[in-house]
Amino acid sequence: MSHAERVAFMSDDMETLAGVTPESMATQVEAHASDIALRATAPGLKDTPLLVLTADDGLGPAADALVQAVRALGGHRITEQHVATNHVWSDSRIDLETRVIAWLQSLDGGRYQ
């Protein structure tokens, strides 16, 4: 994504952050791209159950790269789900909590009931 595209993306993703502009968010993300790359977390996640939920926010490719990296390292306890909603799931909050609870209940024989 270009800097201008990132600024446009950030303009709809600021929530209630005080003193932050789309420009400052985009610049910070660009400056720390290698630090915040999901793919880099794969080694620590390969032996952990992983729930990957994506939305229609343009971040799916990063989530896909993480899943591929975890699988390449031998990780196999991965559940992937996509919902046609926005980044903060504002119109799908109950769906989000239902998916998380169902996934937690699937772990360790339903210990999270």
mmCIF file of the C-alpha atoms, coordinates in Angstrom:
data_MODEL
# 
_entry.id   MODEL 
# 
loop_
_atom_site.group_PDB 
_atom_site.id 
_atom_site.type_symbol 
_atom_site.label_atom_id 
_atom_site.label_alt_id 
_atom_site.label_comp_id 
_atom_site.label_asym_id 
_atom_site.label_entity_id 
_atom_site.label_seq_id 
_atom_site.pdbx_PDB_ins_code 
_atom_site.Cartn_x 
_atom_site.Cartn_y 
_atom_site.Cartn_z 
_atom_site.occupancy 
_atom_site.B_iso_or_equiv 
_atom_site.pdbx_formal_charge 
_atom_site.auth_seq_id 
_atom_site.auth_comp_id 
_atom_site.auth_asym_id 
_atom_site.auth_atom_id 
_atom_site.pdbx_PDB_model_num 
ATOM 1   C CA . MET A 1 1   ? 0.000   0.000   0.000  1.00 0.00 ? 1   MET A CA 1 
ATOM 2   C CA . SER A 1 2   ? 1.352   3.420   -0.881 1.00 0.00 ? 2   SER A CA 1 
ATOM 3   C CA . HIS A 1 3   ? 1.730   6.143   1.733  1.00 0.00 ? 3   HIS A CA 1 
ATOM 4   C CA . ALA A 1 4   ? -1.292  8.003   0.346  1.00 0.00 ? 4   ALA A CA 1 
ATOM 5   C CA . GLU A 1 5   ? -3.393  4.818   0.412  1.00 0.00 ? 5   GLU A CA 1 
ATOM 6   C CA . ARG A 1 6   ? -2.277  4.133   3.975  1.00 0.00 ? 6   ARG A CA 1 
ATOM 7   C CA . VAL A 1 7   ? -3.225  7.680   5.053  1.00 0.00 ? 7   VAL A CA 1 
ATOM 8   C CA . ALA A 1 8   ? -6.668  7.226   3.467  1.00 0.00 ? 8   ALA A CA 1 
ATOM 9   C CA . PHE A 1 9   ? -7.057  3.865   5.223  1.00 0.00 ? 9   PHE A CA 1 
ATOM 10  C CA . MET A 1 10  ? -6.020  5.355   8.565  1.00 0.00 ? 10  MET A CA 1 
ATOM 11  C CA . SER A 1 11  ? -8.496  8.230   8.207  1.00 0.00 ? 11  SER A CA 1 
ATOM 12  C CA . ASP A 1 12  ? -11.306 5.732   8.733  1.00 0.00 ? 12  ASP A CA 1 
ATOM 13  C CA . ASP A 1 13  ? -9.523  3.884   11.528 1.00 0.00 ? 13  ASP A CA 1 
ATOM 14  C CA . MET A 1 14  ? -8.677  6.485   14.146 1.00 0.00 ? 14  MET A CA 1 
ATOM 15  C CA . GLU A 1 15  ? -11.450 5.780   16.652 1.00 0.00 ? 15  GLU A CA 1 
ATOM 16  C CA . THR A 1 16  ? -10.900 8.190   19.558 1.00 0.00 ? 16  THR A CA 1 
ATOM 17  C CA . LEU A 1 17  ? -7.138  8.559   19.567 1.00 0.00 ? 17  LEU A CA 1 
ATOM 18  C CA . ALA A 1 18  ? -6.254  12.018  20.911 1.00 0.00 ? 18  ALA A CA 1 
ATOM 19  C CA . GLY A 1 19  ? -3.634  14.011  19.051 1.00 0.00 ? 19  GLY A CA 1 
ATOM 20  C CA . VAL A 1 20  ? -3.354  11.491  16.228 1.00 0.00 ? 20  VAL A CA 1 
ATOM 21  C CA . THR A 1 21  ? -3.824  12.191  12.546 1.00 0.00 ? 21  THR A CA 1 
ATOM 22  C CA . PRO A 1 22  ? -4.123  9.751   9.659  1.00 0.00 ? 22  PRO A CA 1 
ATOM 23  C CA . GLU A 1 23  ? -0.737  11.038  8.489  1.00 0.00 ? 23  GLU A CA 1 
ATOM 24  C CA . SER A 1 24  ? 0.959   10.391  11.853 1.00 0.00 ? 24  SER A CA 1 
ATOM 25  C CA . MET A 1 25  ? -0.557  6.900   12.084 1.00 0.00 ? 25  MET A CA 1 
ATOM 26  C CA . ALA A 1 26  ? 0.550   6.004   8.556  1.00 0.00 ? 26  ALA A CA 1 
ATOM 27  C CA . THR A 1 27  ? 4.055   7.317   9.211  1.00 0.00 ? 27  THR A CA 1 
ATOM 28  C CA . GLN A 1 28  ? 4.327   5.347   12.446 1.00 0.00 ? 28  GLN A CA 1 
ATOM 29  C CA . VAL A 1 29  ? 3.139   2.133   10.793 1.00 0.00 ? 29  VAL A CA 1 
ATOM 30  C CA . GLU A 1 30  ? 5.670   2.601   7.998  1.00 0.00 ? 30  GLU A CA 1 
ATOM 31  C CA . ALA A 1 31  ? 8.498   3.304   10.442 1.00 0.00 ? 31  ALA A CA 1 
ATOM 32  C CA . HIS A 1 32  ? 7.747   0.156   12.443 1.00 0.00 ? 32  HIS A CA 1 
ATOM 33  C CA . ALA A 1 33  ? 6.625   -2.183  9.660  1.00 0.00 ? 33  ALA A CA 1 
ATOM 34  C CA . SER A 1 34  ? 9.098   -4.942  10.488 1.00 0.00 ? 34  SER A CA 1 
ATOM 35  C CA . ASP A 1 35  ? 8.325   -4.681  14.218 1.00 0.00 ? 35  ASP A CA 1 
ATOM 36  C CA . ILE A 1 36  ? 4.596   -5.159  13.744 1.00 0.00 ? 36  ILE A CA 1 
ATOM 37  C CA . ALA A 1 37  ? 4.556   -7.698  10.904 1.00 0.00 ? 37  ALA A CA 1 
ATOM 38  C CA . LEU A 1 38  ? 2.237   -10.525 11.926 1.00 0.00 ? 38  LEU A CA 1 
ATOM 39  C CA . ARG A 1 39  ? 4.326   -13.033 9.978  1.00 0.00 ? 39  ARG A CA 1 
ATOM 40  C CA . ALA A 1 40  ? 7.251   -12.443 12.350 1.00 0.00 ? 40  ALA A CA 1 
ATOM 41  C CA . THR A 1 41  ? 5.208   -13.854 15.238 1.00 0.00 ? 41  THR A CA 1 
ATOM 42  C CA . ALA A 1 42  ? 4.825   -17.284 13.588 1.00 0.00 ? 42  ALA A CA 1 
ATOM 43  C CA . PRO A 1 43  ? 7.620   -19.090 15.478 1.00 0.00 ? 43  PRO A CA 1 
ATOM 44  C CA . GLY A 1 44  ? 6.007   -18.259 18.797 1.00 0.00 ? 44  GLY A CA 1 
ATOM 45  C CA . LEU A 1 45  ? 2.569   -19.347 17.598 1.00 0.00 ? 45  LEU A CA 1 
ATOM 46  C CA . LYS A 1 46  ? 3.294   -22.654 15.876 1.00 0.00 ? 46  LYS A CA 1 
ATOM 47  C CA . ASP A 1 47  ? 2.451   -24.754 18.950 1.00 0.00 ? 47  ASP A CA 1 
ATOM 48  C CA . THR A 1 48  ? -0.482  -22.613 20.096 1.00 0.00 ? 48  THR A CA 1 
ATOM 49  C CA . PRO A 1 49  ? -4.136  -22.873 19.098 1.00 0.00 ? 49  PRO A CA 1 
ATOM 50  C CA . LEU A 1 50  ? -4.751  -19.917 16.833 1.00 0.00 ? 50  LEU A CA 1 
ATOM 51  C CA . LEU A 1 51  ? -8.004  -18.195 15.881 1.00 0.00 ? 51  LEU A CA 1 
ATOM 52  C CA . VAL A 1 52  ? -7.609  -15.875 12.908 1.00 0.00 ? 52  VAL A CA 1 
ATOM 53  C CA . LEU A 1 53  ? -10.624 -13.677 12.236 1.00 0.00 ? 53  LEU A CA 1 
ATOM 54  C CA . THR A 1 54  ? -10.564 -11.348 9.267  1.00 0.00 ? 54  THR A CA 1 
ATOM 55  C CA . ALA A 1 55  ? -12.882 -8.637  7.989  1.00 0.00 ? 55  ALA A CA 1 
ATOM 56  C CA . ASP A 1 56  ? -13.210 -6.579  4.822  1.00 0.00 ? 56  ASP A CA 1 
ATOM 57  C CA . ASP A 1 57  ? -10.557 -4.114  5.952  1.00 0.00 ? 57  ASP A CA 1 
ATOM 58  C CA . GLY A 1 58  ? -7.655  -4.889  3.630  1.00 0.00 ? 58  GLY A CA 1 
ATOM 59  C CA . LEU A 1 59  ? -5.681  -6.710  6.319  1.00 0.00 ? 59  LEU A CA 1 
ATOM 60  C CA . GLY A 1 60  ? -6.547  -10.208 5.077  1.00 0.00 ? 60  GLY A CA 1 
ATOM 61  C CA . PRO A 1 61  ? -3.259  -10.669 3.200  1.00 0.00 ? 61  PRO A CA 1 
ATOM 62  C CA . ALA A 1 62  ? -1.263  -10.071 6.406  1.00 0.00 ? 62  ALA A CA 1 
ATOM 63  C CA . ALA A 1 63  ? -3.423  -12.605 8.250  1.00 0.00 ? 63  ALA A CA 1 
ATOM 64  C CA . ASP A 1 64  ? -3.022  -15.070 5.377  1.00 0.00 ? 64  ASP A CA 1 
ATOM 65  C CA . ALA A 1 65  ? 0.756   -14.635 5.484  1.00 0.00 ? 65  ALA A CA 1 
ATOM 66  C CA . LEU A 1 66  ? 0.742   -15.341 9.217  1.00 0.00 ? 66  LEU A CA 1 
ATOM 67  C CA . VAL A 1 67  ? -1.321  -18.502 8.759  1.00 0.00 ? 67  VAL A CA 1 
ATOM 68  C CA . GLN A 1 68  ? 0.959   -19.703 5.955  1.00 0.00 ? 68  GLN A CA 1 
ATOM 69  C CA . ALA A 1 69  ? 4.065   -19.035 8.059  1.00 0.00 ? 69  ALA A CA 1 
ATOM 70  C CA . VAL A 1 70  ? 2.643   -20.879 11.075 1.00 0.00 ? 70  VAL A CA 1 
ATOM 71  C CA . ARG A 1 71  ? 1.673   -23.850 8.891  1.00 0.00 ? 71  ARG A CA 1 
ATOM 72  C CA . ALA A 1 72  ? 5.121   -23.865 7.257  1.00 0.00 ? 72  ALA A CA 1 
ATOM 73  C CA . LEU A 1 73  ? 6.622   -24.234 10.740 1.00 0.00 ? 73  LEU A CA 1 
ATOM 74  C CA . GLY A 1 74  ? 4.354   -27.186 11.512 1.00 0.00 ? 74  GLY A CA 1 
ATOM 75  C CA . GLY A 1 75  ? 1.493   -25.374 13.205 1.00 0.00 ? 75  GLY A CA 1 
ATOM 76  C CA . HIS A 1 76  ? -1.779  -27.149 12.646 1.00 0.00 ? 76  HIS A CA 1 
ATOM 77  C CA . ARG A 1 77  ? -4.202  -25.886 15.316 1.00 0.00 ? 77  ARG A CA 1 
ATOM 78  C CA . ILE A 1 78  ? -5.440  -22.957 13.232 1.00 0.00 ? 78  ILE A CA 1 
ATOM 79  C CA . THR A 1 79  ? -9.032  -21.856 12.762 1.00 0.00 ? 79  THR A CA 1 
ATOM 80  C CA . GLU A 1 80  ? -9.610  -19.232 10.089 1.00 0.00 ? 80  GLU A CA 1 
ATOM 81  C CA . GLN A 1 81  ? -12.855 -17.330 9.629  1.00 0.00 ? 81  GLN A CA 1 
ATOM 82  C CA . HIS A 1 82  ? -13.760 -14.311 7.515  1.00 0.00 ? 82  HIS A CA 1 
ATOM 83  C CA . VAL A 1 83  ? -16.761 -12.035 7.990  1.00 0.00 ? 83  VAL A CA 1 
ATOM 84  C CA . ALA A 1 84  ? -17.903 -9.361  5.553  1.00 0.00 ? 84  ALA A CA 1 
ATOM 85  C CA . THR A 1 85  ? -17.732 -6.491  8.031  1.00 0.00 ? 85  THR A CA 1 
ATOM 86  C CA . ASN A 1 86  ? -15.520 -3.512  8.801  1.00 0.00 ? 86  ASN A CA 1 
ATOM 87  C CA . HIS A 1 87  ? -12.261 -3.383  10.764 1.00 0.00 ? 87  HIS A CA 1 
ATOM 88  C CA . VAL A 1 88  ? -13.915 -2.925  14.156 1.00 0.00 ? 88  VAL A CA 1 
ATOM 89  C CA . TRP A 1 89  ? -16.770 -5.356  13.442 1.00 0.00 ? 89  TRP A CA 1 
ATOM 90  C CA . SER A 1 90  ? -19.221 -2.581  14.331 1.00 0.00 ? 90  SER A CA 1 
ATOM 91  C CA . ASP A 1 91  ? -22.173 -4.337  12.699 1.00 0.00 ? 91  ASP A CA 1 
ATOM 92  C CA . SER A 1 92  ? -21.112 -7.833  13.770 1.00 0.00 ? 92  SER A CA 1 
ATOM 93  C CA . ARG A 1 93  ? -20.139 -7.573  17.436 1.00 0.00 ? 93  ARG A CA 1 
ATOM 94  C CA . ILE A 1 94  ? -22.426 -10.368 18.643 1.00 0.00 ? 94  ILE A CA 1 
ATOM 95  C CA . ASP A 1 95  ? -21.230 -12.547 15.764 1.00 0.00 ? 95  ASP A CA 1 
ATOM 96  C CA . LEU A 1 96  ? -17.650 -11.794 16.798 1.00 0.00 ? 96  LEU A CA 1 
ATOM 97  C CA . GLU A 1 97  ? -18.208 -12.734 20.434 1.00 0.00 ? 97  GLU A CA 1 
ATOM 98  C CA . THR A 1 98  ? -20.114 -15.863 19.396 1.00 0.00 ? 98  THR A CA 1 
ATOM 99  C CA . ARG A 1 99  ? -17.222 -16.988 17.186 1.00 0.00 ? 99  ARG A CA 1 
ATOM 100 C CA . VAL A 1 100 ? -14.641 -16.360 19.919 1.00 0.00 ? 100 VAL A CA 1 
ATOM 101 C CA . ILE A 1 101 ? -16.675 -18.153 22.587 1.00 0.00 ? 101 ILE A CA 1 
ATOM 102 C CA . ALA A 1 102 ? -17.347 -21.137 20.288 1.00 0.00 ? 102 ALA A CA 1 
ATOM 103 C CA . TRP A 1 103 ? -13.642 -21.371 19.485 1.00 0.00 ? 103 TRP A CA 1 
ATOM 104 C CA . LEU A 1 104 ? -12.660 -21.185 23.150 1.00 0.00 ? 104 LEU A CA 1 
ATOM 105 C CA . GLN A 1 105 ? -15.189 -23.892 23.976 1.00 0.00 ? 105 GLN A CA 1 
ATOM 106 C CA . SER A 1 106 ? -13.616 -26.106 21.313 1.00 0.00 ? 106 SER A CA 1 
ATOM 107 C CA . LEU A 1 107 ? -10.294 -26.001 23.153 1.00 0.00 ? 107 LEU A CA 1 
ATOM 108 C CA . ASP A 1 108 ? -9.397  -28.540 25.791 1.00 0.00 ? 108 ASP A CA 1 
ATOM 109 C CA . GLY A 1 109 ? -12.734 -30.308 25.836 1.00 0.00 ? 109 GLY A CA 1 
ATOM 110 C CA . GLY A 1 110 ? -14.861 -27.230 26.422 1.00 0.00 ? 110 GLY A CA 1 
ATOM 111 C CA . ARG A 1 111 ? -13.100 -26.067 29.573 1.00 0.00 ? 111 ARG A CA 1 
ATOM 112 C CA . TYR A 1 112 ? -14.197 -22.492 28.762 1.00 0.00 ? 112 TYR A CA 1 
ATOM 113 C CA . GLN A 1 113 ? -17.913 -23.206 29.188 1.00 0.00 ? 113 GLN A CA 1 
# 
